Structure formats: C-alpha cells, structure tokens
Amino acid sequence: MVRIIDRRFDSKNKSTVNRQRFMRRFKKQIREAVADAISGRSIKDLDNGESVSIPAKDLSEPQFHHGHGGVWETVFTGNDQFSTGDQINRPQGGGGGTGKGKASKDGEGEDDFVFNLSREEFLDVFFDDLALPDLVKTQLARIEEYKSQRAGFTNDGTPANINVVRSLRGALGRRLALASPWQGKLRELQRQLDELLETRPDNDPDVARLKEEIGALRARIEAIPFIDTFDLRYNNRIKVPKPTTQAVMFCIMDVSGSMDEEKKSTAKRFFMLLYLFLMRTYEHIDLVFIRHHTVAKEVNEEDFFHSRESGGTVVSSAIDLMREILHSRYASGAWNIYGAQASDGDNWENDSPHCRELLAQTILPFVQHFAYIEITRGEPQNLWREYEKLPGAHPNFAMQHIEGLPDIYPVFRELFRKKLA
C-alpha cells in the first residue's frame, strides 16, 4: 500500500478552506482537546492559542485495497539476503522511530496528529454555543441612544434652522424661471422700438404702443417677489441610533473570614472568564472591583485579587456601593451594565432579605445581567435561599452553585447559554 504525504509549506491563504473543513470534521475531538487544555492552564492565559493533539485512529481514512485470497504474484526489489520461498521474520520490539506514539508489536506505529489552534480559533471553540443573555436587546445595533445628524433640507421648520444660501438659490431660480418668457418678449419689443425710433419720432402712435407694452412687461417682471414662502429651505436633522460599544462589569467578591483561599481562587477565575467573554462583544469595558466583608470598598485589580484583608460578612454593604457607583458614573444610558457576585453565602441572617430587596429595587432594573455564584460545599446558605426568590420576577438574574475549580466551566456555560427562540 502506498501513502503519499504532502509536506509542502502552505502559501498565503492556500489552506484556509481546508483548515476550516478539517475543524468542522474533527470538531468533537478539538472540543475535547480544548477542554483538556483549559483544565491544565490558568484562566489568565485563556486568550492564547493552543496545540491540540488528535489521536491517529481518529484521522484514519477509508481505503481501497486488494482483498485476501486468490493467487497472487508479487515482484519485490532484489536483495542479497533472501531467496524465493524464504520466510521473513517479524521485527522484534516495534519500530525504532523517535515519535511520541506507543510501540507496536507489529513493528508499525503512528504519532498523534498535533494541530495548532490560533487564539481566535481557540476562543471560538471555547465559546461555542455561548451567548450573552438577551443579546438581541443589548447588541451593538440596539437603539439605545440617538445622535442628531444633517439629512438634507426640508420645506418646513423653525426660523432658526433657515438655510439662507439654499433659500436664496431657490428664489433666484424661481425668478429666472417665471421671468424667462417675458424677458424674451421684452427683448424683442425693445429691438422693434429701437428700429422705429430710427425712422419715426417719439410721439408716433406705434412707438407709444411699444413703449406701453414694454412698461407693462417690466412691471410684470418686477412684480415677481424677490423671495416667497415656498422658497424657504430649512436644515433638516434626523435622529439616528448610536450603537453602544461599551460595557461596565461590576465584580463583587466576599473576602470575609469564611472565604478561604481556595474559594477566593475559584471566584477570581470566574471573574477572569466573564471578563474575557465580554471582551469578545464590546470594544471598551470598564471594570469595577468591589471587595467586602462587613464593609465594602472599591479597589484596583491588584488589591481585589491579592489583598489579605478579611472580617465578618455584611453583603448589603457591597450592593449599596455598587448602586452608588452605578448611578453616579454609569447612569447615562450609554453603558451596558453587568454584575457578577461571588460569595460562600454565609451572610448575617438579618442582612440577606435586605440584599434581595436592594438587588430587586436598585440594581436589576438597570443591568443587562447579574450573575450570582455561591462557592460552598454542601447545603446552600441563607443568602442563596433569599436570592432564589428573584429569578421568577427578574429574568436578567441568574444563580449557580460552585464547589470547586472543575465546576467553573460548566457553571459558566449554564449561566450564559444561548436561549432557544
């Protein structure tokens, strides 16, 4: 059996179609390889490319070959070691290749196929089947804000919008059009008058008649108004939708004493994943980091992820702070607002109902989506039980339970899965 392997270097855009066809054909294997790669890398590096390995058995192609049986005559190349009828011993220990494939007792082996995914291809596979909640309402083409722009001229408007040049141009054209027939007749009468005056006196009846007609025509021409109401043109302005290309992401994290380092690490990775997801939809994203225990505080990214401050838990302090920032900095309507809250759910008992009321009344009416993840092993805590009352009345609120790092990816997909029409 003859196998031909094309090892030529690809020229520019030569294999784009073949590459896409390959990815469609082996989509399942690539998705599995990407999932394995995600589990072995930091989410900080999620937007890099990846080399995925596809087992050789999955790359096998159907082949035509001669069936067994019948009488065969085969001609081999000459040699000085064997004669007709000699049996060739099977090689011991498999092939001597240097590849990563496992040795074969049959003396043959084949390495897995390594396929390099670019950054965009890797993220496309990772985010496959994901979409921002209610994206149809909040995508860039959404008519969220309007801007006024020039759109020609109109016959009606306010005096402040009169376009003087366009109005005078129209008036001049109207006067020329109306006076044109009379101007021609006036020139003709003037020519006849000049000819008569050469042979006749001024008091001649024909001369007087021509002068009278010329005077009447000039009076008609002068009676044409310099500018009329229907000559006026006004600058026309229309409102066109201004696409929203910016979003703000509020990250709220519980750093109380009950949140150990493992839970904080899980929350950090979830926030990183959400940020990367929003980056694929919006051109500009503001990040607001809020840490809280008994007191909430807005911090920078370094302090948010690495500060060791801790204490008790009063979740409402963080929601209050988010409300203040939202209404003071992002209340113009030009921002798509997203919120994500991570906690172990262990809150002061009397504070949890207050948190639910604050979210329902001051946060959820103004955000595109708010996600709450509770990081704990075992039964849900009191904050979860209060938040369970929100999804029915607020479809832009979602909540999921996370026990550890392996749950981040499936929970994220569940929070932001595409909604069926």
Sine and cosine of phi, psi and omega as CSV:
sin_phi,cos_phi,sin_psi,cos_psi,sin_omega,cos_omega
0.00,0.00,0.73,-0.69,-0.04,-1.00
-0.97,-0.24,0.76,-0.65,0.08,-1.00
-0.88,-0.47,0.76,-0.65,0.01,-1.00
-0.93,-0.38,0.85,-0.53,0.00,-1.00
-0.93,-0.38,0.83,-0.56,0.01,-1.00
-1.00,0.03,0.94,-0.33,-0.02,-1.00
-0.94,-0.33,0.36,0.93,0.04,-1.00
-0.94,0.34,0.54,-0.84,0.06,-1.00
-0.95,0.30,0.62,-0.79,-0.01,-1.00
-0.96,0.28,0.71,-0.70,0.15,-0.99
-0.99,0.14,0.05,-1.00,-0.08,-1.00
-0.88,0.48,0.83,-0.56,0.05,-1.00
0.87,0.49,0.27,0.96,-0.05,-1.00
-0.94,0.35,-0.64,0.77,-0.13,-0.99
-0.94,-0.33,0.34,0.94,-0.03,-1.00
-0.87,0.49,-0.73,0.68,-0.01,-1.00
-0.91,0.42,-0.68,0.73,0.02,-1.00
-0.90,0.44,-0.59,0.80,0.01,-1.00
-0.91,0.42,-0.70,0.72,0.03,-1.00
-0.91,0.42,-0.64,0.77,0.04,-1.00
-0.90,0.44,-0.64,0.77,0.02,-1.00
-0.89,0.46,-0.68,0.73,-0.02,-1.00
-0.92,0.39,-0.58,0.82,0.06,-1.00
-0.92,0.38,-0.64,0.77,-0.06,-1.00
-0.93,0.36,-0.65,0.76,-0.06,-1.00
-0.95,-0.31,0.59,0.81,-0.03,-1.00
-0.86,0.51,-0.68,0.74,-0.03,-1.00
-0.88,0.47,-0.74,0.67,-0.01,-1.00
-0.91,0.42,-0.61,0.79,0.00,-1.00
-0.93,0.37,-0.65,0.76,0.03,-1.00
-0.88,0.47,-0.66,0.75,0.03,-1.00
-0.91,0.42,-0.64,0.76,0.02,-1.00
-0.92,0.40,-0.63,0.78,0.04,-1.00
-0.90,0.43,-0.67,0.74,0.04,-1.00
-0.87,0.49,-0.65,0.76,0.05,-1.00
-0.91,0.41,-0.62,0.78,0.00,-1.00
-0.91,0.41,-0.61,0.79,-0.01,-1.00
-0.89,0.46,-0.66,0.75,-0.03,-1.00
-0.92,0.40,-0.34,0.94,-0.05,-1.00
-0.96,-0.26,0.14,0.99,-0.01,-1.00
-0.75,-0.67,0.31,-0.95,0.05,-1.00
-0.97,0.26,0.58,-0.82,0.02,-1.00
-0.93,0.37,-0.33,0.95,0.10,-1.00
-0.87,0.49,-0.50,0.87,-0.03,-1.00
-0.98,-0.19,0.37,0.93,-0.10,-0.99
-0.93,0.38,-0.42,0.91,-0.07,-1.00
-1.00,-0.02,0.29,0.96,0.10,-0.99
-1.00,-0.07,0.21,-0.98,0.06,-1.00
-0.96,0.27,-0.11,-0.99,-0.05,-1.00
-0.35,-0.94,0.55,-0.83,0.15,-0.99
-0.99,-0.17,0.88,-0.48,0.00,-1.00
-0.94,-0.34,0.58,-0.81,-0.04,-1.00
-0.95,-0.31,0.79,-0.61,0.01,-1.00
-0.94,-0.35,0.83,-0.56,-0.03,-1.00
-0.82,0.57,0.61,-0.79,-0.04,-1.00
-0.88,0.48,-0.52,0.85,-0.02,-1.00
-0.90,0.44,-0.45,0.89,0.01,-1.00
-0.98,0.19,-0.23,0.97,-0.02,-1.00
-0.99,-0.12,0.03,1.00,-0.06,-1.00
-0.89,0.46,0.63,-0.77,-0.01,-1.00
-0.94,-0.35,0.55,-0.84,0.12,-0.99
-0.90,0.43,0.67,-0.75,-0.08,-1.00
-0.74,-0.68,0.49,-0.87,0.14,-0.99
-0.99,-0.11,0.71,-0.70,0.05,-1.00
-0.49,-0.87,0.21,-0.98,0.01,-1.00
-0.95,0.31,0.68,-0.73,0.05,-1.00
-0.97,0.26,0.35,-0.94,0.01,-1.00
-0.97,0.24,0.41,-0.91,0.00,-1.00
0.98,-0.22,0.18,-0.98,0.00,-1.00
0.99,0.12,-0.03,-1.00,-0.01,-1.00
-0.98,-0.20,0.84,-0.55,-0.05,-1.00
-0.91,-0.42,0.59,-0.81,0.18,-0.98
-0.80,-0.60,0.87,-0.49,-0.06,-1.00
-0.85,-0.53,0.71,-0.70,0.02,-1.00
-0.96,-0.28,0.88,-0.48,0.02,-1.00
-0.97,-0.25,0.27,-0.96,0.06,-1.00
-0.92,0.39,0.46,-0.89,-0.03,-1.00
-0.93,0.36,0.38,-0.92,0.04,-1.00
-0.40,-0.92,0.23,-0.97,-0.02,-1.00
-0.94,-0.35,0.32,0.95,-0.05,-1.00
-0.89,-0.46,-0.46,0.89,-0.11,-0.99
-0.83,-0.56,0.46,-0.89,0.08,-1.00
-0.86,-0.52,0.20,-0.98,-0.01,-1.00
-0.84,0.54,0.76,-0.65,0.01,-1.00
1.00,-0.09,-0.26,0.97,0.04,-1.00
-0.92,0.40,0.58,-0.81,0.08,-1.00
-1.00,-0.10,0.72,-0.70,-0.02,-1.00
-1.00,-0.02,0.82,-0.57,0.00,-1.00
-0.93,0.36,0.56,-0.83,0.04,-1.00
-0.96,0.28,0.68,-0.73,0.03,-1.00
-0.88,0.48,0.58,-0.81,0.01,-1.00
-1.00,-0.09,0.70,-0.71,0.16,-0.99
0.99,0.16,0.22,0.98,0.08,-1.00
0.98,0.18,-0.06,-1.00,-0.05,-1.00
-0.96,0.29,0.24,-0.97,-0.02,-1.00
-0.96,-0.27,0.46,0.89,-0.02,-1.00
-0.93,0.37,0.24,-0.97,-0.01,-1.00
-0.95,-0.30,0.20,0.98,-0.02,-1.00
-0.97,0.25,-0.01,-1.00,-0.04,-1.00
-1.00,-0.04,-0.01,1.00,0.00,-1.00
-0.95,0.32,0.41,-0.91,-0.01,-1.00
-0.97,0.26,0.48,-0.88,0.01,-1.00
-0.93,0.38,0.51,-0.86,-0.02,-1.00
-0.89,-0.46,0.65,-0.76,0.03,-1.00
-0.93,0.36,-0.29,0.96,0.01,-1.00
-1.00,0.01,0.03,1.00,0.03,-1.00
0.99,0.12,0.11,0.99,0.01,-1.00
-0.80,-0.60,0.55,-0.84,0.04,-1.00
-0.42,-0.91,0.32,-0.95,-0.02,-1.00
-0.56,-0.83,0.75,-0.66,-0.01,-1.00
-0.94,0.33,0.41,-0.91,0.16,-0.99
-0.91,0.41,0.43,-0.90,0.00,-1.00
-1.00,0.02,0.84,-0.55,0.00,-1.00
-0.99,-0.14,0.83,-0.56,-0.09,-1.00
-0.86,-0.51,0.84,-0.55,-0.04,-1.00
-1.00,-0.01,0.88,-0.48,0.06,-1.00
-1.00,-0.07,0.72,-0.70,0.10,-1.00
-0.96,0.29,0.13,-0.99,0.00,-1.00
-0.85,0.53,-0.74,0.67,-0.04,-1.00
-0.91,0.41,-0.65,0.76,0.01,-1.00
-0.91,0.42,-0.64,0.77,0.02,-1.00
-0.89,0.46,-0.71,0.71,-0.01,-1.00
-0.94,0.34,-0.55,0.83,0.05,-1.00
-0.89,0.46,-0.65,0.76,0.04,-1.00
-0.93,0.36,-0.66,0.75,-0.05,-1.00
-0.91,0.41,-0.63,0.77,-0.04,-1.00
-1.00,-0.09,0.21,0.98,0.02,-1.00
-0.86,0.50,0.68,-0.74,0.00,-1.00
0.95,0.31,0.16,0.99,0.03,-1.00
-0.97,-0.26,0.52,-0.85,0.08,-1.00
-0.42,-0.91,0.53,-0.85,0.06,-1.00
-0.90,0.44,0.62,-0.78,0.02,-1.00
-0.85,0.53,0.69,-0.72,0.03,-1.00
0.79,0.62,0.64,0.77,-0.07,-1.00
-0.89,0.47,-0.49,0.87,0.00,-1.00
-0.87,0.49,-0.55,0.84,-0.03,-1.00
-0.99,0.12,-0.38,0.93,-0.14,-0.99
-0.87,-0.49,0.14,0.99,-0.01,-1.00
-0.94,0.34,0.07,-1.00,-0.14,-0.99
-0.89,0.45,-0.46,0.89,-0.02,-1.00
-0.99,0.12,0.02,1.00,-0.03,-1.00
-0.91,0.42,0.70,-0.72,0.02,-1.00
-0.99,0.16,1.00,0.07,-0.08,-1.00
-0.97,-0.24,-0.58,0.81,-0.04,-1.00
-0.60,-0.80,0.57,-0.82,-0.06,-1.00
-0.92,-0.40,0.47,-0.88,0.15,-0.99
-0.76,-0.65,0.54,-0.84,-0.04,-1.00
-1.00,-0.04,0.69,-0.72,0.04,-1.00
-0.59,-0.80,0.40,-0.92,-0.01,-1.00
-0.90,0.43,0.63,-0.78,0.02,-1.00
-0.57,-0.82,0.85,0.52,0.06,-1.00
0.98,0.21,-0.55,-0.84,-0.09,-1.00
-0.75,-0.66,0.36,-0.93,0.02,-1.00
-0.70,-0.72,0.36,-0.93,-0.02,-1.00
-0.99,0.13,-0.24,0.97,-0.02,-1.00
-0.86,-0.51,0.48,-0.88,0.04,-1.00
0.25,-0.97,-0.08,-1.00,0.02,-1.00
-1.00,-0.03,0.45,-0.89,-0.01,-1.00
-0.82,0.57,-0.51,0.86,-0.03,-1.00
-0.92,0.40,-0.36,0.93,-0.04,-1.00
-0.99,-0.17,0.17,0.99,0.00,-1.00
-0.90,0.44,0.74,-0.67,0.11,-0.99
-0.99,-0.12,0.97,-0.24,-0.14,-0.99
-0.89,0.46,-0.72,0.69,-0.06,-1.00
-0.89,0.45,-0.72,0.69,-0.01,-1.00
-0.91,0.41,-0.60,0.80,0.02,-1.00
-0.92,0.40,-0.71,0.70,0.02,-1.00
-0.91,0.41,-0.58,0.81,0.04,-1.00
-0.90,0.44,-0.65,0.76,0.04,-1.00
-0.92,0.39,-0.64,0.77,0.02,-1.00
-0.91,0.42,-0.66,0.75,0.02,-1.00
-0.89,0.45,-0.68,0.73,0.03,-1.00
-0.90,0.44,-0.63,0.77,0.02,-1.00
-0.90,0.43,-0.70,0.72,-0.02,-1.00
-0.90,0.44,-0.65,0.76,0.03,-1.00
-0.90,0.43,-0.63,0.77,-0.03,-1.00
-0.93,0.36,-0.67,0.74,-0.03,-1.00
-0.96,0.30,-0.59,0.81,-0.08,-1.00
-1.00,0.07,-0.20,0.98,-0.10,-1.00
-0.84,0.54,-0.76,0.66,0.01,-1.00
-0.89,0.46,-0.61,0.79,-0.04,-1.00
-0.96,0.28,-0.55,0.84,0.02,-1.00
-0.90,0.43,-0.63,0.78,0.04,-1.00
-0.91,0.41,-0.68,0.73,0.03,-1.00
-0.92,0.40,-0.58,0.81,0.01,-1.00
-0.90,0.44,-0.67,0.74,0.03,-1.00
-0.89,0.45,-0.64,0.77,0.02,-1.00
-0.90,0.43,-0.70,0.72,0.02,-1.00
-0.91,0.42,-0.62,0.79,0.01,-1.00
-0.90,0.43,-0.60,0.80,0.03,-1.00
-0.91,0.42,-0.69,0.73,0.02,-1.00
-0.90,0.44,-0.63,0.78,0.01,-1.00
-0.89,0.45,-0.67,0.74,-0.01,-1.00
-0.89,0.45,-0.62,0.78,0.01,-1.00
-0.93,0.38,-0.64,0.77,0.01,-1.00
-0.92,0.39,-0.63,0.78,-0.04,-1.00
-0.91,0.41,-0.34,0.94,0.03,-1.00
-0.95,0.31,-0.46,0.89,-0.06,-1.00
-0.88,-0.47,-0.23,0.97,-0.07,-1.00
-0.80,-0.61,0.38,-0.93,0.02,-1.00
-0.97,0.22,0.15,-0.99,-0.04,-1.00
-0.93,0.38,-0.44,0.90,-0.05,-1.00
-1.00,0.01,0.15,0.99,0.04,-1.00
-0.90,0.44,0.65,-0.76,-0.02,-1.00
-0.85,0.52,-0.64,0.77,0.01,-1.00
-0.91,0.40,-0.62,0.79,0.04,-1.00
-0.91,0.42,-0.67,0.74,0.01,-1.00
-0.89,0.45,-0.63,0.78,0.00,-1.00
-0.91,0.42,-0.68,0.73,0.02,-1.00
-0.90,0.44,-0.65,0.76,0.02,-1.00
-0.89,0.45,-0.60,0.80,0.01,-1.00
-0.92,0.40,-0.68,0.73,0.02,-1.00
-0.91,0.42,-0.66,0.75,0.02,-1.00
-0.89,0.45,-0.65,0.76,0.03,-1.00
-0.90,0.44,-0.64,0.76,0.02,-1.00
-0.90,0.43,-0.65,0.76,0.01,-1.00
-0.91,0.41,-0.67,0.74,0.01,-1.00
-0.90,0.43,-0.56,0.83,0.04,-1.00
-0.92,0.40,-0.64,0.77,0.04,-1.00
-0.89,0.45,-0.69,0.72,-0.01,-1.00
-0.90,0.43,-0.68,0.74,-0.01,-1.00
-0.94,0.34,-0.36,0.93,0.02,-1.00
-0.96,0.26,-0.24,0.97,0.05,-1.00
-0.92,0.40,0.85,-0.53,-0.07,-1.00
-0.88,0.47,0.59,-0.81,0.01,-1.00
-0.88,0.47,-0.67,0.74,0.05,-1.00
-0.55,-0.84,0.65,-0.76,-0.03,-1.00
-0.86,-0.51,0.19,-0.98,-0.06,-1.00
-0.89,0.46,-0.58,0.82,-0.02,-1.00
-0.99,0.15,0.02,1.00,0.16,-0.99
-0.99,0.13,-0.32,0.95,-0.11,-0.99
-0.94,0.35,0.70,-0.71,0.07,-1.00
-0.81,-0.58,0.67,-0.74,-0.05,-1.00
-0.90,-0.44,0.59,-0.81,0.09,-1.00
-0.90,0.44,0.80,-0.59,-0.02,-1.00
-0.99,-0.16,0.76,-0.65,0.05,-1.00
-0.81,-0.58,0.68,-0.73,0.04,-1.00
-0.82,-0.58,0.36,-0.93,0.05,-1.00
-0.99,-0.14,0.79,-0.61,0.03,-1.00
-0.89,-0.46,0.52,-0.85,-0.01,-1.00
-0.91,0.41,0.71,-0.70,0.05,-1.00
-0.99,-0.15,0.92,-0.39,-0.07,-1.00
-0.91,0.42,0.62,-0.79,0.02,-1.00
-1.00,-0.06,0.90,-0.43,-0.04,-1.00
-0.88,-0.47,0.35,0.94,-0.02,-1.00
-0.71,-0.70,0.50,-0.86,-0.02,-1.00
-0.62,-0.78,0.36,-0.93,0.11,-0.99
-0.81,-0.58,0.69,-0.72,-0.04,-1.00
-0.88,-0.48,0.89,-0.45,0.06,-1.00
-1.00,-0.03,0.83,-0.56,0.05,-1.00
-0.94,-0.35,0.90,-0.43,-0.01,-1.00
-0.91,-0.41,0.84,-0.54,-0.04,-1.00
-0.75,-0.66,0.70,-0.71,0.07,-1.00
-0.99,0.16,0.84,-0.55,0.03,-1.00
-0.87,-0.50,0.47,0.88,0.00,-1.00
-0.94,0.33,0.08,-1.00,-0.05,-1.00
-0.88,0.47,-0.46,0.89,-0.02,-1.00
-0.97,0.23,-0.22,0.98,0.04,-1.00
-1.00,-0.02,0.99,-0.17,0.01,-1.00
-0.98,0.21,0.02,-1.00,-0.08,-1.00
-0.90,0.44,-0.55,0.83,0.01,-1.00
-0.91,0.41,-0.67,0.74,0.02,-1.00
-0.93,0.38,-0.64,0.77,0.03,-1.00
-0.90,0.43,-0.63,0.78,0.03,-1.00
-0.90,0.44,-0.63,0.78,0.04,-1.00
-0.90,0.44,-0.68,0.73,0.02,-1.00
-0.90,0.44,-0.66,0.75,0.00,-1.00
-0.86,0.51,-0.70,0.71,-0.03,-1.00
-0.91,0.41,-0.59,0.81,0.02,-1.00
-0.91,0.42,-0.67,0.74,0.02,-1.00
-0.89,0.45,-0.65,0.76,0.02,-1.00
-0.89,0.46,-0.67,0.75,0.00,-1.00
-0.91,0.42,-0.67,0.74,0.01,-1.00
-0.91,0.42,-0.66,0.75,0.02,-1.00
-0.89,0.46,-0.69,0.72,0.02,-1.00
-0.89,0.46,-0.60,0.80,0.01,-1.00
-0.92,0.40,-0.69,0.73,0.00,-1.00
-0.93,0.37,-0.49,0.87,0.01,-1.00
-0.89,0.46,-0.43,0.90,-0.02,-1.00
-0.98,0.17,-0.15,0.99,-0.05,-1.00
-0.93,-0.36,-0.57,0.82,-0.11,-0.99
-0.88,-0.47,0.56,-0.83,0.00,-1.00
-0.96,0.27,-0.55,0.83,-0.06,-1.00
-0.71,-0.71,0.75,-0.66,-0.02,-1.00
-0.76,-0.65,0.81,-0.59,0.17,-0.99
-1.00,-0.03,0.62,-0.78,0.05,-1.00
-0.91,-0.42,0.74,-0.67,0.08,-1.00
-0.85,-0.53,0.89,-0.45,-0.04,-1.00
-0.98,-0.22,0.82,-0.57,0.01,-1.00
-0.81,-0.58,0.89,-0.46,0.11,-0.99
-0.98,-0.21,0.52,-0.86,0.02,-1.00
-0.48,-0.88,0.52,-0.86,0.30,-0.95
-0.76,-0.65,-0.98,-0.22,0.15,-0.99
-0.99,0.12,-0.37,0.93,0.00,-1.00
-0.80,-0.60,0.68,-0.74,0.02,-1.00
-1.00,-0.09,0.51,-0.86,-0.03,-1.00
-0.49,-0.87,0.70,-0.72,0.11,-0.99
-0.99,0.13,0.78,-0.63,-0.08,-1.00
-0.75,-0.66,0.14,-0.99,0.10,-0.99
-1.00,0.10,0.06,-1.00,-0.10,-1.00
-0.91,0.42,-0.62,0.79,-0.01,-1.00
-0.89,0.46,-0.74,0.67,0.01,-1.00
-0.93,0.37,-0.56,0.83,-0.03,-1.00
-0.88,0.48,-0.65,0.76,-0.08,-1.00
-1.00,-0.06,-0.35,0.94,-0.17,-0.99
-0.82,-0.57,-0.16,0.99,0.01,-1.00
-0.91,0.40,0.58,-0.82,-0.04,-1.00
-0.97,-0.23,0.19,0.98,0.01,-1.00
-0.91,0.42,0.65,-0.76,0.00,-1.00
-0.47,-0.88,0.13,-0.99,-0.02,-1.00
0.08,-1.00,-0.46,-0.89,0.05,-1.00
-0.97,0.25,-0.27,-0.96,-0.06,-1.00
-0.73,-0.69,0.87,-0.49,0.18,-0.98
-0.70,-0.72,0.99,-0.10,-0.15,-0.99
-0.93,0.37,-0.52,0.85,-0.07,-1.00
-0.88,0.48,-0.42,0.91,0.01,-1.00
-0.89,0.45,-0.59,0.81,0.01,-1.00
-0.95,0.31,-0.64,0.77,-0.01,-1.00
-0.93,0.37,-0.62,0.79,0.07,-1.00
-0.87,0.49,-0.68,0.73,-0.02,-1.00
-0.92,0.39,-0.63,0.77,0.05,-1.00
-0.88,0.48,-0.67,0.74,0.02,-1.00
-0.87,0.49,-0.70,0.72,-0.01,-1.00
-0.89,0.45,-0.70,0.71,-0.02,-1.00
-0.92,0.40,-0.67,0.74,-0.03,-1.00
-0.86,0.50,-0.73,0.68,-0.07,-1.00
-0.98,0.19,-0.35,0.94,-0.01,-1.00
-1.00,-0.01,-0.51,0.86,-0.10,-0.99
-0.90,-0.44,-0.42,0.91,-0.15,-0.99
-0.77,-0.64,0.56,0.83,-0.04,-1.00
-0.99,-0.16,0.20,0.98,-0.08,-1.00
-0.98,0.18,-0.22,0.98,-0.06,-1.00
1.00,0.06,-0.02,1.00,-0.01,-1.00
-1.00,-0.05,0.07,1.00,-0.07,-1.00
-0.87,-0.49,0.65,-0.76,0.24,-0.97
-1.00,0.01,0.85,-0.52,-0.17,-0.99
-0.95,-0.31,0.77,-0.64,0.03,-1.00
-0.79,-0.62,0.57,-0.82,0.03,-1.00
-0.74,-0.67,0.59,-0.80,0.05,-1.00
-0.66,-0.75,0.79,-0.61,-0.04,-1.00
-0.84,-0.53,0.75,-0.66,0.02,-1.00
-0.84,-0.54,0.77,-0.64,-0.02,-1.00
-0.38,-0.92,0.29,-0.96,0.13,-0.99
-1.00,0.01,0.03,1.00,0.06,-1.00
0.99,0.16,-0.07,1.00,-0.03,-1.00
-1.00,0.08,1.00,-0.04,-0.07,-1.00
-0.88,-0.47,0.33,-0.94,0.11,-0.99
-0.86,0.51,0.77,-0.63,-0.19,-0.98
-0.83,0.56,-0.69,0.72,-0.04,-1.00
-0.97,0.24,-0.20,0.98,-0.04,-1.00
-1.00,0.02,-0.42,0.91,-0.07,-1.00
-0.88,0.47,-0.72,0.70,0.07,-1.00
-0.87,0.49,-0.57,0.82,0.03,-1.00
-0.92,0.40,-0.60,0.80,0.05,-1.00
-0.89,0.46,-0.69,0.73,0.01,-1.00
-0.88,0.47,-0.69,0.73,0.00,-1.00
-0.91,0.42,-0.67,0.74,0.02,-1.00
-0.88,0.48,-0.71,0.71,0.02,-1.00
-0.88,0.48,-0.74,0.68,-0.08,-1.00
-0.91,0.41,-0.58,0.82,-0.14,-0.99
-0.99,-0.13,-0.54,0.84,-0.16,-0.99
-0.88,-0.47,-0.22,0.98,-0.06,-1.00
-0.90,-0.43,-0.84,0.54,-0.12,-0.99
-0.87,0.49,-0.55,0.84,0.05,-1.00
-0.91,0.41,-0.24,0.97,-0.10,-0.99
-0.91,-0.41,-0.03,1.00,-0.07,-1.00
-0.92,-0.38,0.46,-0.89,0.10,-1.00
-0.96,0.27,-0.59,0.81,-0.02,-1.00
-0.34,-0.94,0.58,-0.82,0.08,-1.00
-0.70,-0.71,0.83,-0.55,-0.05,-1.00
-0.91,-0.42,0.73,-0.68,0.06,-1.00
-0.88,-0.47,0.81,-0.58,0.09,-1.00
-0.89,-0.46,0.73,-0.68,0.04,-1.00
-0.96,-0.29,0.88,-0.48,-0.07,-1.00
-0.98,-0.20,0.99,-0.17,-0.01,-1.00
-0.30,-0.95,0.44,-0.90,0.09,-1.00
-0.98,-0.21,0.74,-0.67,0.01,-1.00
0.97,-0.25,-0.47,-0.88,-0.10,-1.00
-0.95,0.31,0.53,-0.85,0.06,-1.00
-0.88,0.47,0.44,-0.90,-0.03,-1.00
-1.00,-0.09,-0.02,-1.00,-0.11,-0.99
-0.90,0.44,-0.53,0.85,0.02,-1.00
-0.91,0.41,-0.62,0.78,0.04,-1.00
-0.89,0.46,-0.68,0.73,-0.04,-1.00
-0.90,0.43,-0.55,0.83,0.06,-1.00
-0.96,0.28,-0.67,0.74,-0.02,-1.00
-0.92,0.39,-0.39,0.92,0.02,-1.00
-0.88,0.48,-0.31,0.95,-0.01,-1.00
-0.99,0.11,-0.09,1.00,-0.11,-0.99
-1.00,0.01,-0.65,0.76,-0.14,-0.99
-0.84,0.55,-0.56,0.83,-0.03,-1.00
-0.87,0.49,-0.68,0.74,-0.04,-1.00
-1.00,-0.06,-0.22,0.98,-0.06,-1.00
-0.74,-0.67,1.00,-0.05,-0.02,-1.00
-0.92,0.39,-0.25,0.97,0.03,-1.00
-1.00,0.02,0.23,0.97,0.06,-1.00
-0.91,-0.42,0.72,-0.69,0.02,-1.00
-0.67,-0.74,0.49,-0.87,-0.01,-1.00
-0.60,-0.80,0.60,-0.80,0.00,-1.00
-0.59,-0.81,0.37,-0.93,-0.02,-1.00
-0.96,-0.29,0.74,-0.67,0.01,-1.00
-0.82,-0.57,0.74,-0.68,0.04,-1.00
-0.98,-0.19,-0.54,0.84,-0.03,-1.00
-0.29,-0.96,-0.10,-0.99,-0.05,-1.00
-0.85,0.52,-0.63,0.77,-0.01,-1.00
-0.89,0.46,-0.31,0.95,-0.04,-1.00
-1.00,0.06,-0.15,0.99,-0.11,-0.99
-0.88,0.48,-0.77,0.64,-0.10,-1.00
-0.90,0.43,-0.78,0.63,0.02,-1.00
-0.89,0.45,-0.59,0.81,0.03,-1.00
-0.92,0.39,-0.65,0.76,0.03,-1.00
-0.88,0.47,-0.68,0.73,0.03,-1.00
-0.89,0.45,-0.60,0.80,0.00,-1.00
-0.94,0.34,-0.62,0.79,0.00,-1.00
-0.92,0.39,-0.58,0.81,-0.12,-0.99
-0.86,-0.51,0.51,0.86,0.03,-1.00
-0.95,0.30,0.42,-0.91,0.02,-1.00
-0.92,0.40,0.64,-0.77,0.06,-1.00
-1.00,-0.01,0.74,-0.67,0.02,-1.00
-0.95,0.31,0.63,-0.77,0.00,-1.00
-0.94,0.33,0.00,0.00,0.00,0.00
